[in-house]
Amino acid sequence: MSAPVLPSRDASDGPSPAVSAALPAIPPATAVDEPAAAAHEPATADLDRSGAPHAGLSLPPPRGRLRTAAARHFGGLPGPFWVVFAGTVISRVGTMVVPFLAFYLGSRGITPGQTPYVLGALGAGGLVGPVAGGWFADRFGRRQAILAGMVATPASQALLFCSPGPVTLSLAAALVGAAGSLHAPGVAAVIVDSAGPARRQAAFGLYHWAINLGAATAGAVGGFLVDRGFWLLFVVDAVTCLGFAVVAAVALPRTAPAARVKGAPGGGGYGVVVRDRLLLAFVTVSVAGECVYAQTEFTVPLAIRDHGLPATVYGLVAVVNAALVVVLQPVTNAWVLRFDRMRVWAAASVLVAAGVGLTGTARTTGGYVLTVLVWSAGEVCAGGIATSVVADLAPDDARARYQAALNWARGVARFLALGVGPALYAAAGPGTLWWSVTAVGLTGAAGALLIRPALARRTA
C-alpha cells in the first residue's frame, strides 16, 4: 500500500552530522553482494531495533527540526540505494500510460463492456512479472533484472499503442502488466541488500516517497498531455523507463547472484517461499489491502468518467494524492516508527478502506478530492511497512523472491481490481462495489492484527 527513520549517526556511519543534514548526492556505488551485505550495514551496537540510540549514547546538539529530519532520513544509506531511488523518480515521472489507460481505451472506441477484458489482461500480466523478476534477480543479479524490466516496458507499450482491436489490445496489455512489474523485486532486493535491519523500514519509506514524488509530476503532466494526444503519454513513458535503464547500467554495481552462493539452502526456485507459512499469511493480508487501494487507480477513473467529469479530474486526484504523500511521508515515517508496525498497518488499512468506500458518495471534483484526503492518510501511514516486514522474514539468499511474493500479491490485487472491480461496477452497480471494497479492507485490517504476534516473535 498496489504501505517509516533514524537518529543522528555516530562517526562509524559515515559523514558528520553537519554533512548529513543536507540532502546528499549519490555516493559512489560499490558492489553489494548478499554475503557482503553486512559490510554496508551501520554499526548497530548503539542502536536498538527501531533505530533509536540506547541510553548513554552522546548525540550532537540539534540544528533545527528540518535539518535534523533531513539527516535522519537521508543519512547512512549507501550508493546503491540512491541509484534505485533516483531511477525510480525518473521512471515514475513518466508513468502515464497505465493510469490513463481507461481514458485511452475510450478514445480507441473500446466499449464499457469490453474495457474489463483489457484491464483484466493487464492485471493478469502483473501476476507473471514479479515471479519472473524475483527469480531473475536472485539468479542473475539485481542490475540485470532492472535493466530487463526497463527495456521491456516501453517495448510492450509500443505494442499496446499499435494494437488495432480489443483482442490485440488485451494481449498487449498483458505484456505491459508483466514488463512493468519485472523490475520491482530487483529494486526491492537492492534496498534490502543496502540497508541494515535498523534502516530498512526508513529506506522503504523513502522508496515509497520516491514513487509518489514521481507520480505527483506524472499526474499533472499526464492530465495536461492527454488533451493533446495520447501518443505523448507513450513517448514520455518510454523515455523515462530508458532513463532508469541508463542510470542502472552506469551507476548500479553488478551483484553476485544470491542463488549461486555456495550452501544456499533455498536454491533458485520458489519452494522456500511456498514453505514459509507466515509469509503466505502476510501476503494474504496484503492482497486484501492492495485490492482496495488498486480501486483508486482503475475503478475510480470509471466513476469519474461516468459522472461526466473529464480526465483532468483524475489527473487532479493523482496529483493531490502524490502531493500529500510527498509532503507528509518524511514526517510520518519518523512518527510511525514509535509504534508497532502491524498495528499501524491495520489502522492504515481502515483509513484506506473508508476513503475508497466514500468514493460512492462523490459527485463533483471537490467530492473526489475529499475522499483522496482520507485514503491518502492511510497510504502515508503504511508506506514502507509491507516491504520491510517481508525483508525481515526473508533468508539472505532469497531476498528478491520474497519481495517477488509480495509483488505477486499486489499483482493478484490488481488483477481482481482490474477484472472483478469494473465488472462488479458495471453489473451490480457502483454502490455494491464501494461497500464490497470497504468490507474487504476492514477484513484485511483484522487479519493484520491476528498475525501480529507471530510476526513479532519471528522478527524480534
Summary of the structure (lengths in Angstrom):
residues: 460
radius of gyration: 21.1
end to end distance: 23.4
largest distance: 68.6
contacts: 1786
relative contact order: 0.16
helix: 75%
strand: 0%
